[in-house]
């Protein structure tokens, strides 16, 4: 079943309590908590408190996201802390951004390093029954569809997949085609409508594209009980978890019902 979630990255200026309230009020089913401003990987007590408040609100923590710089992870202490935090949050998915702002293009040596690190992360994820998702995003090492899919194929690890995102400036039909091509390599979808300048607008402007994308995503489902997560990744300008978020949630849920043959 396709489940609609919200990443806390979409509401960077709000506190965890405010994000939980916005999510519950909009009809979101699950949350992805982000490392840094909301749930730092080195503050286990804060992670535990956030996990408890999320459950009390009737929401699921579906994912934990963090930036990873493979070349700076020599002793693996930070990644281990990230996994520990995901375990406290009870998040079955860890979504990594490979490289920070304006990451350089991966040369052969760096590419080999990325593959090695991704496989290590997959091995670590397997120990706790979690999945690692490498996120497509601009200003990271995975900012082009073809290269990301080729990298995922080369990594070839059962616990390492991709988080698909609509990259800014990409033709909607091409973006959808890449998602269809990726198939089971994609485990998570980040839903947002970005203009060429990177500004976010409501998802309704690409309703046909999102219907097509959710239909392709549904085809990858193995176990309906596990759920397929679509995280709303950005809110339109001026919306802080209010009507705009509720509209996007309602649209995605309606489209998910369509592709799954449900009437409500």
N, C-alpha and C positions, 0 to 999 in steps of 0.2 A: 504494500500500500504506500502511495506517495503521501508523505507527511510534510507539512509546511512549518518551517522554522525561521528564526531570525538570528543573525549574528550580531553580537554586541558591538562589533566594529562599525555598524551602521549608526550607532548612537554613542559616539565617543564622548560627548559632553555630558552624558547622563550617568548617574550612579547605578550600581547593580540593582538596588531597590527600585529605582525609577524605570530601569529597563524591564525588570520583571513585571511591574505594573503595566507598562506599555504593551508588553507581549500578551499579557492576560487579557487586557482590554481589547486587543485587536483580533483575538481569536487564534493567535499563534499556538502551535502545539509543543514546540521544542525550541531550545536556545543553544547557540554556540557561544561559549565564553572565550574572550580573547585574553591572551597574555598581555601584561603591561598595565594599562590604566584600570582594567576591570578585575582581573584575577591574575596577579603576578605569579610567576612560576616558583618564586622563592618565598611565598607566604602561605604555607599550608593551612594555617588557622583561618585565613580569609577565604581560601578555597572551600574549606569545610562549611563555613558559614553560608557561602553562596550556594553550595549544593543543597543545604537544608532549606534555605529560603525558596529556591527554585522548586523543590519538591512540595513544599507547603502551598505554593501557588498552583499546584496541579500541573506543572510543566515538567518536561523531560530535558535533561542536559544531553544533547546528542553529540556535541563536538567541543573540542578545545583547540584554539588556533594560536600559532606562534611563528615568528620569523626565525629562520635557521640559516646561518652562514657556515656552510660546511668547512671552509678553509680556516674558520676560527674555533672549530669544535674539537680541538686536539685531544683534550682529556675527557670529553663526553659528559662532563659534570652538568652542564646546562641542559643537555637533551635528557639526561636521566631525571633531572628536576621537573622538566616538562611532562615526562611520562608519569611521574609520581603525582603531579597535580591533576592530570587527566584521570588518574585512578581515584583520587579523592573526589573529584567532581562526578565520578561514575559516567564519564563520557566514553562511548565506544569508538569514537573517531578522533584522531588527532590530525588537524589540517595544518600543514607546514607551508610557509612561503619560503621558497629557496632563494636566499639572497635578499638584501635590504634594498634601500632606495637606489635606483639607477645601477643595478647590478651589471657588470660587464658581460659581454657575450662570452659564452663558455668556449674556450679553445679545447683541443683534444685532451690535454692534461686535466683541465678543470672538469671537462665532461666525464672523464674517467673517475674523478674524485666524487662527482655528484652521484654517479651510479653506485659506487662503493658505499657512500654514506646512506643512500636510499635503501640499499639492501641491508645495511646494518640496522637502520631504523625498522625495517620490516621484520627482521629477526627479533628485535626487542619488542615490537608490537605483538608478535605471535606468542610471546611468553605470558602475556596478560589477556589474550583474546581480543585485542584491539586492532583497528585498521589504521594505516597511515594514508593520508591523502595529500598529494603534492598539488598545490593550488596554482592554476593558471592565473597570472596577474601581471599587469604592466609593471615595469621597473623591477622585475625579478628575472631569474634565469629562465623561467617558464612563461615567456610573454608572447610566444608564437605557437599556434596550434600544431602545425606539422612537427616542429622540433619537440614539443612536449609529448606528443603521441609516440614519436620515434624513441624518445628517452624512456617512456613507460614500457614500451615493448622490449627494450634492451635490459631494463632493470629486471623485468620478468619475475616478480616476486608476488606470491599469493596474498600478502598482507600490505602491498603497496599499490595504490591506484591513484587516480587523478580527481581533482575537484574542478569541474568545468565552470568557466566564467565567461560572460559575454565581454570580450575585449573591446575597449573603446576604438571607434573608427572602423570596425569590421562590418561589412555588409551583413545584415541580419540573416539572409538566406545562407551565406557562406558559413556564418557562425553555427547555424543549425545543422548544416551539412557536416561540419567537423564533429559535432556531438554525435550525430548518427554514425559517422565513420568510426568513432572511438569505441562505441558499444560498451562492453563490460569493463573497459579500462577506466571508465568514469564511475565513481561511487557516490559523488555528491554534486549537486548543482547549486551554484550561487546565482540568485536571480536579481538582476538589476538592469535598468535601461540607461545606458550612458551615451551622452552625445559626444561628438568628436572632441569637444574641449574637456571631456571627462565629467561634466556636470550630470547629476542623476535626475531623471524624470520618472513619472509613474510607468508601471509595466503595461498599462492598457494600450499604449502606443504601439506595442508589438504583440498584441493578443494572438494573432495567427502564428507568429513565430514561437510563442510560448506554448501554444497548443501542440505544435509540431515537436518541440523539445521534450515536453512531458511525455508524449507518446513514445518517443525514442527511448527515454529514460525508463519507462515502464517495461520495455522489452528486455531490459537487463536484469529484471527482478528474478531472484532465485528462490527466496523464501519470503512470502508476503508478511509473515509475522515479524520479520526484522525491520521492515520499513525502508523506504527510499526517501532521503531527506533533501528538500529544496530549501535553502536558506536565503531569505531576503537579505541582500548584501549592501544596499544603499537606499536611502530615503530621499524623496524629492526635496529640493531646497525649501527651507522654512518649516518642514514637518519634523517633529520630534517624537514620533511614535503615536501620532494622533490619527485623524481621518485618512491621510495618505497611506499610512501603513495598513490600516484596516481595509482600504480599497484594494491594495495589492494582495493582501492575504485572501480576501474574498475572490479575487480574480483567479489566483493560482488554485484555490480549492475548487472552484467551479470547473476549471480546465482539468484538474486531476480527476474529478468525478466523471467528466466526459470520457477521458481516455480509459478509465477503469470500469465504465459502464454502470456507474452508480447514479441514482436519481437525486440524492441529497448529500 
